[in-house]
Amino acid sequence: MVSAKSRRLGRDDWIRGALELLSVAGVEGVRIVPLAERLGVTSGSFYWHFKNRRELHDALLEYWQREMTDAIMETVKAVEPPEERIWKLMRQVMSRGLARYDLAIWHWAQTDAGARKAFKGTLKRRFAFAKWLFEEAGFSDAQAEARGRLMVVYMMGESNLVPDAHSTRKNLLRSQYEILIHA
């Protein structure tokens, strides 16, 4: 196994480390020295990838939007039939922990305009995509919106408020999906 000290960290390594730190220490805890220590490198290597802490914060938000929302939407768009798209989305989000940073981003959004804009925009895209999924599965506009919002909020809440319930969550996920897709 290669240690962090014996390999050069890439930009995404710093961003993923910052996300983990954000989830346990909040945005004020996402500082260069503690992050470098957590990654097992010197703080000087940070500056190969970012000009300053603000640039890291901006990159963190972009990464969160791209990897935790946009990528999964692209992955499930082409799945057929439409009901299978919903199931694949739920499985992927929950098994890969794609919503696990949402609460930390939400907290950050309460005090930072950039984080607030990113959070609101991402949530809006998630709601719109979820609504589209249920419309494609044959639900009316109102039903698609309600079911889509329930699904999104469920996954965000379950991932953040019940983080240690992986085995229970796995057993319940299919039942929750069945509730959402049946009229």
C-alpha positions in Angstrom: 0.0 0.0 0.0 1.3 3.4 -0.9 1.2 6.0 1.8 0.1 9.6 1.2 3.7 10.8 2.0 5.2 8.6 -0.8 2.8 9.7 -3.5 1.8 13.1 -4.7 -1.8 14.0 -3.9 -4.0 15.3 -6.7 -6.5 18.1 -6.5 -9.4 15.7 -6.0 -7.6 14.0 -3.1 -7.5 17.4 -1.3 -11.1 18.0 -2.2 -12.3 14.6 -0.9 -10.2 15.1 2.3 -11.9 18.5 2.7 -15.3 17.0 2.3 -14.6 14.5 5.0 -13.2 17.2 7.3 -16.3 19.4 6.5 -18.6 16.5 7.6 -17.0 16.3 11.0 -15.7 19.8 11.7 -17.8 22.1 9.7 -16.5 24.7 7.3 -14.5 26.5 10.0 -12.6 23.2 10.5 -11.7 23.0 6.8 -8.3 24.6 7.2 -5.1 23.9 5.3 -2.9 22.6 8.2 -5.4 20.2 9.8 -6.4 19.0 6.3 -2.7 18.4 5.4 -2.2 16.5 8.6 -5.3 14.4 8.0 -3.9 13.6 4.5 -0.4 12.9 5.8 1.3 15.6 3.8 2.8 19.0 4.4 0.6 22.0 4.1 3.0 23.4 1.5 1.8 20.8 -1.0 -1.7 22.4 -0.8 -0.5 25.3 -2.8 0.3 23.2 -5.8 -3.5 22.8 -6.3 -5.1 25.8 -4.7 -4.2 29.5 -4.3 -6.0 29.7 -0.9 -8.6 28.3 1.3 -11.5 30.1 -0.5 -10.4 28.4 -3.8 -10.5 25.0 -2.0 -14.0 25.9 -0.7 -15.2 26.7 -4.2 -13.7 23.6 -5.6 -15.3 21.5 -2.8 -18.8 22.9 -3.7 -18.2 22.2 -7.4 -17.0 18.7 -6.7 -20.0 18.0 -4.4 -22.4 19.2 -7.1 -20.6 17.3 -9.9 -19.9 14.0 -8.2 -22.8 13.7 -5.7 -25.6 14.9 -8.0 -24.7 15.5 -11.7 -22.8 12.2 -12.2 -25.5 10.0 -10.8 -28.2 11.8 -12.8 -26.2 11.1 -16.0 -25.7 7.4 -14.9 -29.4 6.7 -14.5 -30.9 8.8 -17.4 -30.7 6.0 -20.0 -31.8 3.1 -17.8 -35.0 1.4 -18.9 -37.8 1.0 -17.9 -38.4 4.3 -16.1 -39.2 2.5 -12.8 -35.7 0.9 -12.9 -34.2 4.4 -13.2 -35.7 5.3 -9.8 -34.5 2.0 -8.2 -31.0 2.5 -9.6 -30.9 6.1 -8.4 -31.9 5.1 -4.9 -29.5 2.1 -4.8 -26.6 4.2 -6.0 -27.2 7.2 -3.8 -27.6 5.1 -0.7 -25.0 2.4 -1.3 -22.3 4.9 -2.4 -23.2 7.4 0.3 -23.8 10.2 -2.2 -25.9 12.3 0.2 -23.7 11.9 3.2 -22.3 15.4 2.9 -25.6 17.2 2.3 -26.2 18.2 5.9 -22.7 19.6 6.3 -23.2 21.6 3.1 -26.6 22.8 4.3 -25.0 24.0 7.6 -22.3 25.8 5.6 -25.0 27.4 3.4 -26.5 29.1 6.5 -23.5 31.4 6.7 -22.0 31.6 3.3 -23.6 33.0 0.1 -21.6 30.8 -2.3 -22.5 27.6 -0.3 -26.1 28.8 -0.1 -26.3 29.3 -3.9 -24.7 25.9 -4.5 -27.0 24.1 -2.1 -30.2 25.7 -3.4 -29.2 25.1 -7.0 -28.3 21.5 -6.4 -31.5 20.8 -4.4 -33.6 22.4 -7.2 -31.9 20.2 -9.8 -32.4 17.1 -7.6 -36.1 17.9 -7.2 -36.6 18.6 -10.9 -34.8 15.4 -11.9 -36.7 13.3 -9.4 -40.0 14.8 -10.6 -39.0 13.9 -14.2 -38.2 10.3 -13.1 -41.7 9.8 -11.7 -43.3 11.6 -14.7 -41.5 9.1 -16.9 -42.9 6.3 -14.7 -46.4 7.5 -15.5 -47.3 9.7 -12.5 -49.2 12.9 -12.9 -47.4 16.2 -12.5 -48.5 16.7 -8.9 -47.8 13.0 -7.9 -44.4 13.1 -9.6 -43.4 16.2 -7.8 -44.6 14.9 -4.4 -43.0 11.5 -4.9 -39.8 13.0 -6.2 -39.4 15.4 -3.3 -40.2 12.5 -0.8 -37.5 10.4 -2.4 -34.8 13.2 -2.4 -35.5 14.3 1.1 -35.7 10.7 2.4 -32.2 9.9 0.9 -30.7 13.2 2.3 -32.2 12.6 5.7 -31.5 8.9 6.0 -27.9 9.4 4.9 -27.2 12.2 7.4 -29.5 11.6 10.4 -29.3 7.8 10.6 -25.7 7.3 9.4 -24.9 4.0 11.2 -28.0 2.1 10.0 -26.5 0.7 6.8 -27.7 -2.9 7.2 -31.2 -1.7 8.3 -31.3 0.8 5.4 -30.3 -1.8 2.9 -33.2 -4.1 4.0 -35.7 -1.2 3.9 -34.6 0.4 0.7 -36.6 -1.9 -1.6 -39.7 -1.5 0.5 -39.3 2.3 0.4 -38.9 2.2 -3.4 -42.0 0.0 -3.7 -44.0 2.5 -1.6 -42.9 5.4 -3.9 -43.6 3.7 -7.2 -47.1 2.3 -6.5 -50.1 4.4 -6.9 
